[in-house]
Amino acid sequence: MAFELNICRILLPKMCFVVFFHIFIDIILKFLQPTPVNNSPMETKKNVFSNEEITVTFNPRKCMHAEKCANGLSQVFRTAIIPWIDLDAAGTQRIAKQVRRCPSGALQCVVHKTAPQVA
């Protein structure tokens, strides 16, 4: 019986240490694992601006912020006002010409064929 007590006194603390050490290592490794990155594309609002003559779309992910749109036609492309595109501030052809100057292609436009006005 004395032999068994000595074994318990010697082995039990070592076994407890080993068990707690493994638990401690598992907890540390969980904290050291990199968190998964959400690779889903950034959610953006729909950027479609339209009137009877033209529809302009803006893709913010493509925009390189060269500001050619605002510098060339600031009454239409207003960076400090929301909504930032005002299609009624200039003629359709001027807007389409300015959209085609967008270096990144973030701005796109479609000119609609308008029906003749009946007086």
C-alpha positions as CSV (number, residue, x, y, z in Angstrom):
1,M,0.0,0.0,0.0
2,A,2.9,2.4,0.8
3,F,4.3,1.7,-2.7
4,E,1.0,2.6,-4.3
5,L,0.7,5.8,-2.3
6,N,4.3,6.8,-3.4
7,I,3.4,6.2,-7.0
8,C,0.3,8.3,-6.7
9,R,2.2,11.1,-5.0
10,I,4.8,11.0,-7.7
11,L,2.7,10.3,-10.8
12,L,-0.5,12.2,-10.1
13,P,1.1,15.7,-10.0
14,K,3.0,14.9,-13.2
15,M,-0.1,13.6,-15.0
16,C,-2.1,16.7,-13.9
17,F,0.7,18.9,-15.2
18,V,0.7,17.1,-18.5
19,V,-3.1,17.4,-18.9
20,F,-3.2,21.1,-17.9
21,F,-0.2,21.8,-20.1
22,H,-2.0,20.3,-23.2
23,I,-5.2,22.2,-22.4
24,F,-3.1,25.4,-22.1
25,I,-1.3,24.7,-25.4
26,D,-4.6,24.1,-27.2
27,I,-6.0,27.4,-25.9
28,I,-2.9,29.3,-27.0
29,L,-3.0,27.7,-30.5
30,K,-6.6,28.7,-31.0
31,F,-5.7,32.3,-30.3
32,L,-2.7,32.2,-32.6
33,Q,-4.7,30.8,-35.6
34,P,-5.4,33.5,-38.1
35,T,-9.0,34.6,-38.3
36,P,-10.7,33.8,-41.6
37,V,-10.9,36.7,-44.0
38,N,-14.2,37.6,-45.6
39,N,-13.2,37.7,-49.3
40,S,-16.7,38.6,-50.5
41,P,-16.8,41.8,-52.6
42,M,-17.6,45.0,-50.9
43,E,-21.3,45.7,-50.8
44,T,-22.1,48.8,-52.7
45,K,-25.3,50.7,-53.4
46,K,-26.7,50.8,-56.9
47,N,-25.3,53.8,-58.7
48,V,-27.6,54.3,-61.7
49,F,-28.6,57.8,-62.6
50,S,-31.2,58.3,-65.4
51,N,-33.4,60.8,-67.1
52,E,-35.5,60.6,-70.3
53,E,-32.4,61.0,-72.6
54,I,-29.5,59.3,-70.8
55,T,-28.6,56.7,-68.2
56,V,-25.2,57.0,-66.4
57,T,-23.9,54.2,-64.2
58,F,-21.0,54.4,-61.8
59,N,-19.0,51.5,-60.5
60,P,-17.1,52.6,-57.4
61,R,-14.8,49.6,-57.3
62,K,-13.4,50.5,-60.7
63,C,-13.0,54.3,-60.0
64,M,-9.4,55.5,-59.7
65,H,-10.5,58.9,-58.5
66,A,-8.8,60.9,-61.2
67,E,-11.7,63.3,-61.0
68,K,-11.8,63.9,-64.7
69,C,-15.6,63.8,-64.5
70,A,-15.8,66.5,-61.9
71,N,-13.1,68.7,-63.4
72,G,-14.5,68.6,-66.9
73,L,-18.2,69.0,-66.0
74,S,-18.5,70.1,-62.4
75,Q,-22.2,71.1,-62.7
76,V,-23.1,67.5,-63.5
77,F,-20.5,65.5,-61.5
78,R,-20.7,67.1,-58.0
79,T,-18.4,65.4,-55.5
80,A,-19.7,67.2,-52.4
81,I,-23.5,66.7,-53.0
82,I,-25.6,63.5,-52.8
83,P,-26.8,62.4,-55.3
84,W,-23.6,63.4,-56.9
85,I,-24.6,63.1,-60.6
86,D,-27.2,65.7,-61.8
87,L,-28.1,64.8,-65.4
88,D,-30.4,67.8,-65.8
89,A,-27.4,70.2,-65.3
90,A,-26.0,69.8,-68.9
91,G,-26.9,68.5,-72.3
92,T,-27.0,64.8,-73.0
93,Q,-24.2,64.9,-75.6
94,R,-21.9,66.9,-73.2
95,I,-22.5,64.3,-70.4
96,A,-21.9,61.4,-72.8
97,K,-18.7,63.0,-74.0
98,Q,-17.4,63.5,-70.5
99,V,-18.3,60.0,-69.4
100,R,-16.3,58.6,-72.3
101,R,-13.3,60.5,-70.8
102,C,-13.4,58.4,-67.6
103,P,-9.9,56.8,-67.5
104,S,-10.9,53.8,-65.4
105,G,-14.3,53.0,-67.1
106,A,-16.1,53.4,-63.8
107,L,-18.6,55.7,-65.5
108,Q,-20.6,54.3,-68.3
109,C,-23.6,55.7,-70.2
110,V,-26.4,54.8,-72.5
111,V,-28.1,57.5,-74.6
112,H,-31.7,56.7,-75.1
113,K,-33.5,57.4,-78.4
114,T,-36.2,59.9,-77.4
115,A,-39.6,60.0,-79.0
116,P,-40.4,63.2,-80.8
117,Q,-42.5,65.6,-78.6
118,V,-46.1,66.1,-79.8
119,A,-47.3,69.6,-79.3
